[in-house]
Amino acid sequence: MAKFESLTGNDAAAHALRQCKPDVAAAYPITPQTELMHKFAEFVANGKVDTEVILVESEHSAMSAAIGSSAAGARTFTATSANGLALMWEVVYIAASNRLPIVMPEVNRALSGPINIHCDHSDSMGCRDSGWIQLFCENGQEAYDTVIQAFRISENPKVLLPTMICFDGFIISHTNEPVAMLKDEAVSQFVGVYKPDRALLDVENPYTFGPLDLPEWYFEHKRQQVEAMRNSFEVIESVGAEFGKLSGRPYGLMDGYRMEDAEVVLVALGSTCGTARVAVDVAREQGVKAGLLKLRAFRPFPIKQLRQALSKAKVVGVFDRSISFGIEGGPLFHEVRSSLYGGKQPVIPFVYGLGGRDIRVEQIAEAFKTLQQVGKSGAMDRDVEFIGLRD
Amino acid sequence: MSKLPNWRELATGGIVPKGGNSDEKDVSGWRTYRPIHDKQKCINCLRCWIFCPDSAIQAKDGKITGIDYKHCKGCGICAAECPKKVTAITMKLESEIKKD
């Protein structure tokens, strides 16, 4: 029987990072990530881990320092939220295109403005095309587990891409939950020692890092990033399965709840999936054959697996905790509907929870009823429905 | 284009996978102005050799022997650093040189 600790999501992630023994961490504080780095810095100060912590003057510098450190051959992480990620933007892309396996807990928070410190996914979604792997977590346990897996995924020679571990600000980051931790030695063994093929500090094998990539070259390097993302599907799944053998908690690209005979299916990310499981049960009691498809990997986006998982659904609702202005529905909706291209089932957009607005079981159960009606009517095009908005 | 490596053959991450490769790169096409060195005027003070950011001033045994036009980008620092009374280096428009 696993031993459980009462930890916030931030503390759980900090413990996971400590156990992975990073060589270097460079970070700048921003709510709700601050507590994570606070905890990690405490571990360093108390001699629990010998990571070199670089205190920088901004998130742009944090990611820049992480890039330098990773290129030098060090296992490196940083962490951020919302506007911190936005300030990093330029170098977020550079980390991915230079193929550096940096790991970054991204504690989801709404982007300003108006200024807000609470959860939504607008920050992560803004850099969905940056070339980072993005894995979403449902709770503190998943944040802990995913941080550990992230190093293995990123550092795999077939991948060599940075990984963002996305977990909901405050809802996960600041809420105490039971978290089963692995022993330090078990994590150390699972993650292994980072041995990069090439490192700038290897003076015997010099190379040029970050040179100008003119029109004759740039396109080929982008194609290599496409290949790395394609390779990452298999790596995420195999690392998740291996982690399952170690911990009893296997991971894949997605996870279903009561999907076996589900006709009305909701697709969602993050902590809302916990609420949605209860809502599925409620909707089932009300006579709706409801199911939940929790997506873990948003990048890479598992089109084939998603299509397979939704093949029996008569209607699909997509819950976005972020918004794309000028088009109906959010980024998750567009990816899901695109994945189901050619299918006959209606795919319906919902936007909820912006700026940390609560989402409740009864609201999701109501969405299931709406979906069932839409499914019967067969209406394919429908404007986005806002859940929890004062209308 | 056909001689260049395809995406499978290229080193990942946009790196140049070996050291010392800047020597192979011909940057003469970057030049708008070409420095012309006059051996008669030159007093071999080596200021141009010290200041050239691309190590394109060639010298041997304390004397300027010429300019490496494959690596000279035409910035004009050599001409600016050449003592005013000497002016052994003058900058000429590449387009005018080609007309000659």
Interface residues (C-beta under 8 A of the other chain):
Chain A: S97 N98 R99 L100 L160 R198 N205 P206 Y207 T208 F209 G210 P211 D213 E216 W217 Y218 F219 E220 H221 R223 Q224 E227 A228
Chain B: M1 L4 P5 N6 W7 L10 A11 T12 G13 G14 I15 V16 P17 K18 G19 G20 N21
